[in-house]
Amino acid sequence: MKYTEAISSEIFNIISKASKELQVDSYVIGGFVRDFFLKRGTAKDIDVVAIGSGIDLALKVSSLLPKKPKVQVFKTYGTAMLRFKDLEIEFVGARKESYTEESRNPEVTEGSLQDDQNRRDFTINALALSLNESNFGELLDPFNGIEDLEKGIIKTPLNPDITYSDDPLRMMRAIRFATQLNFKIEHDSLSAITKNADRLHIITRERIVDELNKIMSSSKPSVGFLLLEKTKLLKQILPELIALKGVEEVEGQKHKDNFYHTLEVVDNISENTDDVWLRWAALLHDIGKAPTKRFSKKVGWTFHSHEFVGSKMVQKIFKRLKMPLNNKMKFVKKMVMLSSRPIVLASDVTDSAVRRLVFDAGDDINDLMTLCEADITTKNPKKFKRYHSNFEVVRAKIKEVEERDRVRNFQPPISGEEIIEAFNLQPCREIGQIKEAIKEAILDGKIPNEHDACYEFMIEKGKELGLTLSE
């Protein structure tokens, strides 16, 4: 059957013309074709396979385009890429692949279209549409990928055990597609992932994190994390999350399963933000609970300082997974550190506590509130409503205090230079003591965040420290 409407864009006619001039067959394959049948919109990334040289085809296509776009050639991989309008088109020669045990990078030889479809990760990604003049738009579907699309199944074209062992990144991709598309991983495929889970060690952490971020960016990330846990992959990537799994009972007292609670929080926050780093904060907000869990007869289960411990763990996790150690990591660390503050504050909303929260959170205060609201996972409707009502009060108080006291990204009204001039000082520790005292007085509400009031306070504090005003 032909699907010419899928390839009606002018670029496909140009590729077809270039193929004819070079006397090579060419096909559009993979995600572009899959997404057409899923009606997911027009993909901006297009993969074209040539039965011959993909590089030569890319160069010929460029020569036929009006502005002759630059062709990026990757000789090592036998691929080439060019951009046309808002499209990114990659050309590759059809190939066979063979793998060694310790690498996901295969030995490559030239092959047929069938060879190229055989090497694809999933049946739904092996769909191809002909760009050849004789059968333009014809679908080539040797593994019944269309049927798997209709049934919502992730399945490998060939033996899944070999497919995942050869390239273990495909295990992450299977779970990512299942999460993004809300598909089921076929039983034999899921079993093969579990069997080959230990093979993940040959994959670079950067590639693993790239797939994790795509799972995290989906509409319901818990689907992916439950599959990662079920297939034993998660314990290799984030053992800190696995440590949260399970419920202990001592003398009739239980604590909640913090693993499943965490996944609920991630799903909750995903309904309100697309920020992948805020979603990471939700995923890691309770990781400090496993190492801080204690039981005493007097108070039951406690997790004292789990936010502090968890924030320290964030940096170690980011470093181990080779994630960015920049402001993104600092943001996640900060969110974990402050994650319980608004919850505690909700039961006693004082101006002083709100000022300190806004001071510590700065421009991230709204993200912090979004995280804390997502942390409400109670199934009791009355409690759920009460907790959210409490957070509405906190948000209103934050707005009121912020408008009045301006402590977000706080800059002290009195500079060190003014203190030096007022008391005729050389650089000394008393200057820092006075600045800290002014900050604390503002946060406690003892003085307004205004220059004149702070100046008077400075004079009083200086006298307490035995300093003398300049003449």
N, C-alpha and C positions, 0 to 999 in steps of 0.2 A: 504494500500500500504506500502511496506517495503523500507526503506532508509538505508540499511546496510553500504553504502559508508560514511554516516555521522558519523558512530560509528565504523570505521575500526581500530582506534587506539587500541593498545594492552590493554590499561587500561580498556576499555569497556568489553573486553572478560574476564578480571580478575574479574570485578564487577559482570558479569553474572555468572561466576563460583562460586563466593562467595555467591551470591543470591541463587543459586541452593543448595549449601551445607547447608545454613541456612533455606531453604524452605520458602523464602520470595520473593515476586515479587518486581522488581525494575525498575525504568524508569529514563532516563535523560530528564530533563524538563527545560523550561524557555529560558533564553538568548542564551545558546549554540545552541538550536534547532532553535530558531528564526533566529539567525545569519547565520546558515547553509543555510536556505532557502533564505535569503537575499543575499547570496554569499558575506558576509562581511569579509571573512577570518575565520581562525580557532580561536575560542574563547579560552582564557586561564583559564577562570572560568567556572566550570562545576557544575551544581546542580543535585543531584541524590535524588529521592524520593523513599523510601522503604515502602512497605505495611507491616509495622511492625516497628522494632527499627532501626532507621538510625545509631545510635551509634554502635549497634552490627554489622551492615553491614560494617561500616567504619573499625572497629577493624579486622573483618574477611578479608577484602580487604588488609589491611596492612600486615596481617600474610602471605598472598599469594604473596606479592611483594618481589623481590629479597633482597632489603636493609631494608625491614620492616620499612617504614617511621613512624615517630611519629604521633600519632593521637591526635589532640586537641579536647577535649570533652567539650561541653557546655550543662551541664545537665539541667540547667534552661530552655533552649529552645529546648531540645531534639535533638540537632544537633551535628555533629562532622565534622572535616575537616582534610584533609591530603594533602601533596604535593607529586606529582609524576612528575619527570623531571621538565618541565616548566609549569605544570598544577596545579591548585588549585581546589580541589574537595571537595564540601560540601555535606554531607549526612543528610537527615532529614526524619523522619517518616511521612507518609501521615497523614493529620490532618484536623479536622474541627476547625473553629474559631468563637468565638462570642465576641462582643465588648461592652464596656461601653461608655457612652457619653463623659467622660472626659479623655480618654486615647486611644492611638492607639495601645497599647499592648493588644492583645486579650487573652481571656480564650481559652485554647487549649485542645482538646480531640482527641483521635485516630480516624482516618477515612479511607475512601477508596481513590483510585486514583481519582475518580470523585469528592469526597469532596475536595481533594487537588487542583484539577483544578478549582473548583468553587471559591476557596478563592484567586485565582491569580488576579493580578490587571487588566491585559488586555488580550484580546483573543489571541494576538500574543505572549504572554508570557505563555499561558496555553498549548502550544503544547508540546507533550511528545513522546519520542521514547522508545519502549520496549527494555529492556536489558535481557529479559527472554528467555531461550533456545527455548521455543515452538514458539515464534513469534518475535524473535530477529530483531530489526530494524523497527518494525511496527509502523506507525504513529497513535497516538490517538489524535483526534482533535474535541472535542465535541462542540466547539463554532465557527466552521468555521474560525479559525485563519488564515489558509492558504489563504482563500479568502480575508480576511482583509489585509493580507500582500500584496497580488497582487493588491488590490485597494488602498493601502497606507492609511489605516484607523486605528486610535487609538480608541478602543471600549472596554468597560468593559464586562466580561462574564455575569454578573448578573445586576440587577438594578443599574445604575450609581449613583443614589442619595444615595443609601445605601452604595455602594462601597466607595464613596468619604467621606461620613459622618463617616463611620467606621474608615477609615485610611486616613486623609486629606493629608498625604504626597503623596498619589497617584495622587493628583491634580498636584503637582509639577512634578512628574514623567511623567504624561501624556504630559505635556508641554515640558518636556525635550526630551522625545522620538519623539514628533512631530518635534522638532527642529533638533535633530540629524539625524533622518531618512527622514526628509522632508515629513512627513505624515500629514494628516488632522485629527483633533479630531472630531469624529462623533457628529452630532448636539445635540442629547440628552445628550451626555457625556459632551459637552462643556457647555450646559445649567446647568447641575448638578454641575459643577465646580463653576460656577458663584453663584449658589444658596447656595453652601456650603463654599464659600470663607472665611467666618468668622471663620470656624472651624480650620483654619490654626493656630490659637493661641495655640492649644494643641501640636503642633509640636516643637521640640527643634530648636533653631536657627542654631545649628551646622548642623542638617539634611537639613534644608532649604538652607543654604549656600552651602552644598555639591551639591545639585541639581542646584543651581544657577551657581556654577563653571562649571558644566557639560554643562549647557546652554551656558555659556560664552566661553567654549572651542570648541563649534561647529563651523562649517564653516560659518554660518550666524546667529549670536546670536540675531539679531533683530526679527527673527521669534518668538523666545521664549519670548522676552520682550514685543512684541506686544500682544501675547496671555496672558501674565501675566497682562498686563494693561486692556485688554478686559474683563477678568474674575474677575477683582477687587482684584486680589492677590497682584499686585505690590504696591498698596497703603498701604498694611499692612507691606510689606517688605522694600520698598524704597520710602516713601512718598516724599522724596526730588526730585525724578525723576518726579513724578506726578505733582509737583509744577511747573515744566518747561513747562507743556503742555498748549497749547492755544496761541492765538495771540491777542494782544490788539491793538486797533487803537485809537489814539487821534489826532484830527485836521488833519486827513488824513494821519498820519504817523503810520506805523506798524513796528513791529519787527518780526523776524522769530520765528517759533515754535521751541523752543530749545529742546523739548522732541524728536521730530522726527529727528531733526538735530543730536542729540546725538546718536541715534540709527544708523544713517548713518555713523557717525564717527567710531562707534564700528565695523560695518561691514567692513568699509574701512581698519581699522587697522588689522582686522582679516585676511585680504588677505596677510599681510606682517609679521605677528608674531604669534607664538603659545603661547607666554608668557601670561598666564592668568592675571598676575598682571598689565601688560601694557594694556591689554584689560580693566581691571577694571579702570585704569587711564583714558582711553577713555570714559568709561561709566560715570565717575564722574567729568570729566574735566570742565563741565559748571554748576555744581550744585549750585555754588555761585551766579548764575545770578538771580534766583527767589528772594532771599532776598535783592539783590542790585539794582533791576530794578527801574529806575526813569525816569520821563518824564519832559522835560523843553522845552518851546517854542523856546529857543535859539538853542539848539543842538539836540532836539528830544529825543529818547530813549537812556539811558546810563546804563551801568552795572559796574560802577567804583569799582575797587578793588575786583571784583568777584573771581579772582584767589586766593587772600589772604583769603577771606571769605570761599571759597570752600575748600581750604586746611585745614582749621580748622574743617570744617564739616566732612572731610574724617575720622579723628580720632574718632569723635563721632559715625559715621556710623559703623566703624569697631568694636568699643567697644559694641555698641548696638547689633550687629549681632554676637558677640563673634568670630569675625575673628581675625587672628593673629595680635597682637600689636607689632610686631617686625620689622625687616628691610623691610618686604613686605609692611606693612602699611606705613612706612616712605618713601618708594619708590613711592607709589601711591600719598601720600601727596605732595612729592617733584615735581612729574610730574604735578599735578594740579596747584601747586604754580607757576611753570615756564611755563605753557602751552601757554601763549600768548607772551612770550618774543621773540622767533624766528620769530613770525608773525610780530611783531612791527619792529624787526631788519631787516626783508626782504626789507623794504622800504628805509633803510639807513644803509648799511652794513659798519660800521666803525670798525677799529681794536680794539679800546677800548671797544666797546659794545660786540664784539665777545669774547674778553678776559674775560670779566666779565661773559658772558653766560657760557663759558667753565669752569670758576672757580666755578660758582654756581652749574652747572650740574654734573661736575666731570665725572666719568665713565659712567654716564647715558645720556651723550649728544646725542648719536646716537638714543637711545630710545625716547628722547625728540623730536628729529627731525622727527622720524617716526610718533609720535603722532601728531605733527603739520601738517605734510603732509596729514595725515588722516582727519584732521579738514577741509580740503578743500572740501566743498560739493556743491559749485556753479554749476548750470546746464548750465552756459554760457561757451561755449568751449574756447573762447578767454581768459576769466578771469582764467579759470581752467589752461590753458597752461601757462599764465603769472605767476600765483602764484607758480606753480611747478618750473618754470624757476628761479624765485626769490629764492626759497629754494635751488636749485642747486648751486646758487651763494653763499648762506649762508654756505652750506656744504663745498664748496671749500675754503671759507675764514676760516672756522673753522680748516680745515686741515692745511692751511698755517700758521695761528697764532699758532696752537698747536705745529707744528714742530719747529717754530722759538722761541716761548716764553715759552713753557712748563708750562702752568698754570693749567693743569688738575691735580687734587689732590695736589694742590699747597703746597709746604713746603718752608718757607722763607729761603733764602740763608744765612741770618744772624740769629744766635740763640740768645736766651736771655742771655746765658752765655757769648757770645762775647760782648754784649752790657754792661753787668755788668763789665767785665774785662776792656773794653775800657774807661769807665768813673768811674771805681772804685766805683761801686754802691752797696748798699744793695737792696733787693727786694723792688720795688716801682712802682708806676703807670707809671712813665716815660718810663720804659722798654716796657710796653704794647703799649704806645703811639708811640714809635719809630718803633716797629714791625708793627703796623697797618699802619703807614705812609709809610713804605717800601712796604708793600703789595699794598696799593693804588697807589703808584708811578709806580709800575710794571704794574698793571692793566690799568692805564691811559697811559702807554707807555712813561712815563717821563724817566725811566731808564730801561735797559735790566735786565732780570732775571738771573743776574750773580753776583758772590760774590763780586768782586772788586768794581763794580759800586755801589752795594748796601752798601758796607762798607763806601765808600765816602759819599753817601747820609746819612748814619747813623750819621757820624761825623757832617755834616751840620745840621741835625735835632736836634742832641744833643745840639749843640751850641744855636739853636733857643730856646730850652727849658731851657737854662741857665746851662747846664752841662759842666764840665771841663774834658778834656782828661787826662788820667793817664800819669804820667811821664814815 
